[in-house]
């Protein structure tokens, strides 16, 4: 009898081992592509056909787009720092700020989601922009070309162009280094890195996760001349919200002293805005070409059918909207980013309008890998929307900038609050998606305004907002 039990135990153990091995083979791969400063609609297939992005269009058609993805805010002018801190840690904006000093200890303890994937049998890989206060080498198994927050700028790159004849700085001029530092454009180096890893991964059975973080399209917005020539400056349309200067800029931290806002002259001229937009579109198209190389290599690797591709940016960018140039504001062009998901079981060509945070990417990868997310992760998987078209996991979307700006947004309405001015703006996004008409003093919106103030106060409590709450 004991021999039979022993034999049964051995048999069960072998079956469990076989199942585990089979399960390991079936684990999906992940390619996470993270761009920098890309506005939510700057993908041709998402309603901006004048921007040429054939490879991002491939992803839109091959999978699903989440059209309302937001960044929760920032505690300094480098908004990407907060966005990426939240992405890697799963913490909300102010908790991420509070814990940032402990990020290296958290990495050493294996607490970040790439490390959870590694513990589950994944090979992890990273190249490109990092800008997180922990060594990338302590978070990923394979790391190459760790880039800083941005390529170097030069004095010639600011307050330009001063006139239509100002050609001092050109996006293809390698003398100014920036993306050209080292001899090859950083976006092209990233593509080369990714192709090298995919070639290796194609020969291995273990699942992989690639974290591919472009610095593009952050300034200095440099691209080869053939990409700039795709966008004749005279063909560039000015934003509907174009103005010489934003009236509240100085009181909300967006004066000429802010680096991003100093990129173009004050007051904003139509030509300087068009020229900056031209260069913005060009570097996006150049990045898109590199993404195309990565997608082609994935197909050639034989791993495509079992690979999820996720694409987002750390936030958007104004580039002339509302008289602003940077991302340090609460308008959708700056707090909203593209978010794409492609892979097994993901509907093709579908758009989801549920409000989400772009940091939901991390929870989604863990969910698809069959790994329980940490209890400290406040962000949520996108899969309930895919599987059952669930309502948004967030009753409203919150965002912030320093102690100078706050935002709350529902499906239809947005409230922006400027604490130093005690100024409130209200927008009806259904009637006014470009946020051109403030309704805060309109009696017809008084009830909406009150409801939004309550929602903002609730969100402030939930994220431990250092300002306290707008309402008692």
C-alpha positions as CSV (number, residue, x, y, z in Angstrom):
1,X,0.0,0.0,0.0
2,X,2.8,2.4,0.9
3,X,4.6,1.5,-2.4
4,X,1.3,2.4,-4.3
5,X,1.0,5.7,-2.5
6,X,4.7,6.4,-3.2
7,X,4.2,5.6,-6.9
8,X,1.0,7.7,-7.0
9,X,2.9,10.6,-5.4
10,X,5.7,10.3,-7.9
11,X,3.2,10.2,-10.7
12,X,1.4,13.3,-9.5
13,X,4.7,15.1,-9.1
14,X,5.7,14.3,-12.6
15,X,2.3,15.4,-13.9
16,X,2.6,18.7,-12.0
17,X,6.1,19.2,-13.4
18,X,4.9,18.6,-16.9
19,X,2.0,21.0,-16.4
20,X,4.4,23.6,-15.0
21,X,6.7,23.1,-18.0
22,X,3.8,23.3,-20.4
23,X,2.5,26.4,-18.6
24,X,5.9,28.0,-18.9
25,X,5.9,27.5,-22.7
26,X,2.5,29.1,-22.9
27,X,3.4,32.2,-21.0
28,X,3.0,35.2,-23.3
29,X,5.8,37.6,-24.2
30,X,5.6,41.3,-23.7
31,X,7.0,44.2,-25.7
32,X,6.3,47.5,-23.9
33,X,7.1,50.6,-26.1
34,X,7.2,53.8,-24.1
35,X,7.5,57.1,-26.0
36,X,8.2,60.5,-24.4
37,X,6.0,63.6,-24.8
38,X,3.6,62.2,-27.4
39,X,0.2,63.7,-27.4
40,X,-2.8,61.3,-27.3
41,X,-4.0,61.8,-30.9
42,X,-0.7,61.9,-32.7
43,X,-1.2,58.6,-34.4
44,X,-2.6,58.8,-37.9
45,X,-5.2,56.1,-37.4
46,X,-6.5,57.8,-34.2
47,X,-7.8,60.8,-36.0
48,X,-4.7,62.8,-37.0
49,X,-4.1,61.6,-40.6
50,X,-1.6,64.4,-41.4
51,X,0.8,62.7,-39.0
52,X,2.4,59.8,-40.8
53,X,2.7,56.9,-38.5
54,X,2.2,53.7,-40.6
55,X,3.6,51.4,-38.0
56,X,1.7,52.7,-35.0
57,X,-1.3,52.5,-37.4
58,X,-0.5,48.8,-37.8
59,X,-0.8,48.5,-34.0
60,X,-4.2,50.4,-33.9
61,X,-5.5,48.0,-36.6
62,X,-4.1,44.9,-35.1
63,X,-5.3,45.6,-31.6
64,X,-7.3,48.0,-29.3
65,X,-6.8,51.6,-28.5
66,X,-7.7,53.2,-25.2
67,X,-8.5,56.7,-26.3
68,X,-8.8,58.3,-22.8
69,X,-5.5,57.5,-20.9
70,X,-4.1,60.0,-18.5
71,X,-1.1,60.8,-16.4
72,X,-1.8,61.4,-12.7
73,X,0.5,64.4,-12.4
74,X,3.9,65.5,-11.3
75,X,5.8,67.0,-8.4
76,X,8.4,68.8,-10.5
77,X,8.9,70.3,-14.0
78,X,10.2,67.0,-15.4
79,X,6.7,65.4,-15.6
80,X,8.2,62.3,-17.0
81,X,10.0,61.6,-13.7
82,X,6.7,61.2,-11.9
83,X,5.0,59.4,-14.7
84,X,7.8,56.8,-14.9
85,X,8.0,56.5,-11.1
86,X,4.4,55.6,-11.0
87,X,4.8,53.2,-13.9
88,X,7.6,51.2,-12.3
89,X,6.2,51.3,-8.7
90,X,2.4,51.2,-9.2
91,X,2.1,54.0,-6.6
92,X,-0.1,57.0,-7.0
93,X,1.6,60.3,-7.7
94,X,2.1,61.7,-4.2
95,X,2.9,58.3,-2.7
96,X,5.5,57.8,-5.4
97,X,7.0,61.1,-4.5
98,X,7.2,60.1,-0.9
99,X,8.7,56.7,-1.7
100,X,11.1,57.8,-4.5
101,X,14.0,58.1,-2.1
102,X,13.5,54.4,-1.3
103,X,13.3,53.2,-4.9
104,X,16.8,51.6,-4.9
105,X,16.0,49.7,-1.7
106,X,12.7,48.6,-3.3
107,X,14.6,47.4,-6.4
108,X,17.2,45.6,-4.3
109,X,14.3,43.8,-2.6
110,X,12.8,42.8,-6.0
111,X,9.5,44.8,-5.5
112,X,9.1,46.3,-9.0
113,X,6.9,44.6,-11.6
114,X,9.7,43.6,-14.0
115,X,11.3,41.8,-11.1
116,X,8.0,40.0,-10.4
117,X,8.1,38.8,-14.0
118,X,11.7,37.6,-13.6
119,X,10.7,35.6,-10.5
120,X,8.0,34.0,-12.6
121,X,10.4,32.8,-15.2
122,X,10.6,35.8,-17.6
123,X,13.8,37.2,-19.1
124,X,13.6,40.9,-18.9
125,X,15.3,43.5,-21.1
126,X,15.5,47.3,-21.1
127,X,17.0,49.9,-23.4
128,X,16.4,53.7,-23.7
129,X,15.1,56.3,-21.3
130,X,15.0,55.4,-17.7
131,X,15.0,58.5,-15.4
132,X,14.0,56.5,-12.3
133,X,15.8,56.8,-9.0
134,X,17.0,53.2,-9.0
135,X,19.7,51.6,-11.2
136,X,18.1,50.0,-14.3
137,X,20.6,47.1,-13.9
138,X,19.0,46.3,-10.6
139,X,15.5,46.1,-12.1
140,X,16.1,44.3,-15.4
141,X,18.3,41.3,-16.2
142,X,19.5,42.7,-19.6
143,X,20.2,46.4,-19.9
144,X,21.9,48.4,-22.7
145,X,22.1,52.1,-23.5
146,X,20.4,53.6,-20.5
147,X,19.5,57.2,-21.5
148,X,19.0,60.2,-19.3
149,X,15.8,62.3,-19.1
150,X,16.5,64.0,-22.4
151,X,19.2,64.4,-24.9
152,X,21.4,67.5,-24.4
153,X,19.9,70.8,-25.4
154,X,21.9,73.8,-26.5
155,X,21.4,77.6,-26.2
156,X,20.6,77.7,-29.9
157,X,17.6,75.3,-29.3
158,X,15.7,77.8,-27.1
159,X,13.4,80.7,-28.0
160,X,13.3,79.7,-31.7
161,X,12.7,80.3,-34.4
162,X,12.9,84.0,-34.0
163,X,11.7,84.7,-37.5
164,X,11.0,82.9,-40.8
165,X,14.6,83.5,-41.8
166,X,16.0,82.0,-38.6
167,X,17.8,78.8,-39.6
168,X,20.4,78.8,-36.8
169,X,19.2,75.5,-35.4
170,X,18.0,72.7,-37.7
171,X,16.7,69.3,-36.6
172,X,19.0,67.3,-38.8
173,X,22.2,69.3,-37.9
174,X,24.4,66.9,-36.0
175,X,26.6,69.7,-34.7
176,X,24.2,70.3,-31.8
177,X,24.4,66.6,-30.8
178,X,21.2,65.9,-28.8
179,X,19.7,62.8,-30.3
180,X,22.8,62.6,-32.6
181,X,25.2,62.4,-29.7
182,X,27.4,59.3,-30.2
183,X,27.0,59.4,-34.0
184,X,23.7,57.6,-34.5
185,X,20.2,58.9,-33.7
186,X,19.1,57.5,-30.4
187,X,15.8,56.2,-31.8
188,X,17.8,54.2,-34.3
189,X,20.1,52.9,-31.6
190,X,17.1,51.7,-29.6
191,X,15.7,49.8,-32.6
192,X,19.1,48.2,-33.2
193,X,19.1,47.1,-29.5
194,X,15.7,45.7,-29.7
195,X,16.5,43.7,-32.9
196,X,19.5,42.2,-31.2
197,X,17.5,41.0,-28.3
198,X,14.7,39.6,-30.4
199,X,17.2,37.6,-32.4
200,X,18.5,36.1,-29.2
201,X,15.0,35.5,-27.8
202,X,13.9,33.7,-31.0
203,X,16.4,30.9,-30.1
204,X,15.2,30.5,-26.5
205,X,12.1,28.9,-25.0
206,X,11.8,31.2,-22.0
207,X,9.2,34.0,-22.1
208,X,10.5,37.6,-22.3
209,X,9.5,41.2,-21.5
210,X,11.1,44.1,-23.3
211,X,11.0,47.6,-22.0
212,X,11.8,49.9,-24.9
213,X,11.8,53.5,-23.9
214,X,12.3,56.0,-26.7
215,X,13.4,59.5,-25.8
216,X,11.5,60.7,-28.8
217,X,9.6,62.9,-29.4
218,X,11.0,64.9,-26.5
219,X,13.0,68.0,-27.4
220,X,15.4,68.7,-29.0
221,X,13.0,67.4,-31.6
222,X,15.6,66.2,-34.1
223,X,15.1,63.9,-37.1
224,X,16.8,63.3,-40.5
225,X,15.9,65.9,-43.1
226,X,13.8,63.5,-45.1
227,X,11.3,63.2,-42.2
228,X,11.2,67.0,-41.7
229,X,10.5,67.5,-45.4
230,X,7.4,65.3,-45.0
231,X,5.8,68.3,-43.3
232,X,6.2,71.6,-45.2
233,X,5.8,74.3,-42.5
234,X,3.3,76.2,-44.5
235,X,1.0,73.2,-44.5
236,X,0.9,72.9,-40.7
237,X,-2.4,74.0,-39.2
238,X,-2.3,76.2,-36.1
239,X,-4.1,74.6,-33.1
240,X,-7.7,75.9,-32.5
241,X,-6.5,77.1,-29.1
242,X,-3.5,79.0,-30.4
243,X,-2.9,82.3,-28.6
244,X,0.0,84.6,-28.0
245,X,0.4,83.6,-24.4
246,X,-1.7,81.8,-21.8
247,X,-3.2,84.4,-19.5
248,X,-2.5,82.6,-16.2
249,X,0.9,81.2,-17.1
250,X,3.0,83.0,-14.5
251,X,0.8,82.0,-11.5
252,X,0.7,78.3,-12.5
253,X,4.4,77.8,-13.0
254,X,4.5,78.3,-16.7
255,X,6.5,81.5,-17.1
256,X,9.5,82.0,-19.4
257,X,11.7,80.6,-16.5
258,X,10.3,77.1,-17.1
259,X,12.6,75.3,-19.5
260,X,9.9,73.8,-21.7
261,X,8.1,77.1,-22.2
262,X,11.4,78.8,-23.1
263,X,11.7,76.6,-26.3
264,X,9.7,79.1,-28.4
265,X,9.7,82.9,-28.2
266,X,7.2,85.0,-26.2
267,X,4.8,86.1,-27.5
268,X,4.1,82.9,-29.5
269,X,4.2,83.7,-33.2
270,X,2.2,81.6,-35.7
271,X,5.5,80.7,-37.5
272,X,7.3,79.6,-34.4
273,X,4.4,77.4,-33.4
274,X,4.1,75.9,-36.9
275,X,7.9,75.2,-37.0
276,X,7.9,73.5,-33.6
277,X,4.9,71.4,-34.7
278,X,6.7,70.5,-37.9
279,X,9.7,69.2,-35.9
280,X,7.4,67.4,-33.5
281,X,5.6,65.5,-36.3
282,X,8.9,64.7,-38.0
283,X,10.5,63.1,-34.9
284,X,7.3,61.1,-34.3
285,X,7.4,59.8,-37.9
286,X,11.1,58.9,-37.5
287,X,10.4,57.0,-34.3
288,X,7.5,55.3,-36.0
289,X,9.9,54.0,-38.7
290,X,12.0,52.5,-35.9
291,X,8.9,50.8,-34.4
292,X,8.3,49.3,-37.8
293,X,11.7,47.6,-37.7
294,X,10.9,46.2,-34.2
295,X,7.5,44.9,-35.4
296,X,9.1,43.3,-38.5
297,X,11.7,41.6,-36.4
298,X,9.1,40.3,-34.0
299,X,7.3,38.7,-37.0
300,X,10.5,37.1,-38.2
301,X,11.3,35.8,-34.7
302,X,8.3,33.4,-34.8
303,X,7.2,34.8,-31.4
304,X,4.5,37.3,-32.6
305,X,1.5,35.0,-32.1
306,X,2.3,34.7,-28.4
307,X,3.4,38.3,-27.8
308,X,1.5,41.3,-26.3
309,X,2.6,44.7,-27.5
310,X,1.7,47.7,-25.3
311,X,2.4,51.2,-26.4
312,X,2.0,54.5,-24.5
313,X,3.7,57.8,-23.7
314,X,4.5,59.2,-20.3
315,X,2.2,62.2,-21.0
316,X,1.3,64.6,-23.8
317,X,2.7,68.0,-24.9
318,X,1.2,71.4,-25.7
319,X,3.5,72.5,-28.6
320,X,1.4,75.7,-29.2
321,X,-1.9,74.7,-27.8
322,X,-3.3,77.4,-25.4
323,X,-0.2,79.4,-26.0
324,X,1.9,76.8,-24.2
325,X,4.8,74.6,-25.2
326,X,5.3,72.0,-22.4
327,X,3.5,69.3,-20.6
328,X,3.1,71.1,-17.2
329,X,-0.6,71.9,-17.5
330,X,-3.9,70.2,-17.1
331,X,-5.3,70.4,-20.6
332,X,-5.9,67.1,-22.4
333,X,-3.1,67.8,-24.9
334,X,-0.7,67.5,-22.0
335,X,-2.2,65.1,-19.5
336,X,-3.5,62.6,-22.0
337,X,-1.4,60.0,-23.9
338,X,-2.0,57.3,-26.6
339,X,-2.4,53.8,-25.2
340,X,-2.5,50.7,-27.5
341,X,-2.7,47.0,-26.7
342,X,-2.1,44.2,-29.2
343,X,-2.0,40.5,-28.7
344,X,-3.8,37.2,-28.3
345,X,-7.5,37.7,-27.6
346,X,-7.4,41.4,-28.0
347,X,-10.1,42.7,-30.4
348,X,-8.7,44.2,-33.6
349,X,-9.4,47.8,-34.5
350,X,-11.5,48.5,-31.4
351,X,-11.5,51.7,-29.5
352,X,-12.3,51.9,-25.8
353,X,-13.4,55.2,-24.3
354,X,-13.3,54.2,-20.6
355,X,-11.1,56.6,-18.7
356,X,-7.9,54.9,-17.6
357,X,-4.4,55.9,-16.4
358,X,-1.5,55.2,-18.7
359,X,0.2,53.4,-15.7
360,X,-2.4,50.7,-16.0
361,X,0.1,49.2,-18.5
362,X,2.0,47.7,-15.5
363,X,-1.0,46.0,-13.9
364,X,-2.1,44.7,-17.4
365,X,1.2,43.0,-18.0
366,X,1.1,41.3,-14.6
367,X,-2.5,40.3,-15.2
368,X,-1.7,38.7,-18.6
369,X,1.3,37.0,-17.1
370,X,-0.9,35.5,-14.4
371,X,0.9,37.3,-11.6
372,X,-1.0,39.0,-8.8
373,X,-0.3,42.7,-8.6
374,X,1.2,44.0,-5.3
375,X,-1.3,45.4,-2.8
376,X,0.5,48.8,-3.1
377,X,-0.4,49.1,-6.8
378,X,-3.2,51.5,-7.3
379,X,-3.5,51.0,-11.0
380,X,-5.7,48.4,-12.7
381,X,-5.5,45.9,-15.6
382,X,-7.1,46.9,-18.9
383,X,-8.3,43.3,-19.4
384,X,-11.8,43.8,-17.8
385,X,-12.5,46.3,-20.6
386,X,-11.3,43.8,-23.2
387,X,-13.1,40.8,-21.8
388,X,-16.4,42.3,-20.7
389,X,-16.4,46.0,-21.7
390,X,-16.5,46.9,-18.0
391,X,-17.0,50.5,-16.9
392,X,-14.0,52.5,-15.9
393,X,-12.3,51.4,-12.7
394,X,-11.9,55.1,-11.8
395,X,-15.0,57.2,-10.9
396,X,-13.0,60.2,-12.1
397,X,-9.5,61.1,-13.3
398,X,-7.2,63.2,-11.1
399,X,-4.1,65.1,-12.2
400,X,-1.8,67.6,-10.6
401,X,1.2,69.8,-11.1
402,X,3.3,70.9,-8.1
403,X,1.1,72.9,-5.7
404,X,0.0,75.1,-8.6
405,X,-2.6,73.1,-10.6
406,X,-5.2,70.5,-10.0
407,X,-7.6,68.7,-12.3
408,X,-10.5,66.3,-12.1
409,X,-12.2,64.8,-15.2
410,X,-15.3,62.7,-15.8
411,X,-16.5,61.3,-19.1
412,X,-18.0,64.6,-20.0
413,X,-16.7,67.4,-17.8
414,X,-13.4,68.7,-16.6
415,X,-12.5,71.1,-13.7
416,X,-9.1,72.8,-13.5
417,X,-8.2,74.6,-10.3
418,X,-5.3,77.1,-9.9
419,X,-4.7,77.4,-6.1
420,X,-2.6,80.5,-6.1
421,X,-5.3,82.4,-8.0
422,X,-8.2,80.6,-6.4
423,X,-9.3,80.2,-10.0
424,X,-11.6,77.5,-11.3
425,X,-12.1,76.5,-15.0
426,X,-14.9,74.2,-16.1
427,X,-15.1,72.6,-19.6
428,X,-18.0,70.7,-21.2
429,X,-15.9,68.2,-23.1
430,X,-18.8,66.8,-25.1
431,X,-19.5,70.2,-26.6
432,X,-16.0,71.6,-26.4
433,X,-13.4,68.8,-26.7
434,X,-10.6,71.3,-27.5
435,X,-11.2,73.1,-24.1
436,X,-11.8,76.5,-25.6
437,X,-14.7,77.8,-23.5
438,X,-14.5,78.1,-19.7
439,X,-18.0,77.5,-18.2
440,X,-17.1,78.2,-14.6
441,X,-19.2,81.4,-14.4
442,X,-22.1,80.0,-16.5
443,X,-25.1,79.6,-14.2
444,X,-26.2,76.6,-16.3
445,X,-23.1,74.8,-15.1
446,X,-23.2,75.7,-11.4
447,X,-24.4,72.2,-10.4
448,X,-21.8,70.5,-12.6
449,X,-19.1,72.7,-11.0
450,X,-20.2,71.8,-7.5
451,X,-20.2,68.1,-8.3
452,X,-16.7,68.4,-9.8
453,X,-15.4,70.2,-6.8
454,X,-16.7,67.3,-4.6
455,X,-15.0,64.8,-6.9
456,X,-11.7,66.7,-6.8
457,X,-11.8,66.8,-3.0
458,X,-12.5,63.0,-2.9
459,X,-9.6,62.4,-5.2
460,X,-7.3,64.6,-3.2
461,X,-8.0,62.6,-0.1
462,X,-7.5,59.3,-2.0
463,X,-4.0,60.2,-3.3
464,X,-2.8,62.0,-0.1
465,X,-2.6,65.3,-1.9
466,X,-0.2,67.6,0.0
467,X,-2.5,70.6,-0.7
468,X,-5.2,68.9,1.4
469,X,-8.6,69.2,-0.2
470,X,-10.3,72.0,-2.2
471,X,-13.4,71.5,0.0
472,X,-13.6,70.8,3.7
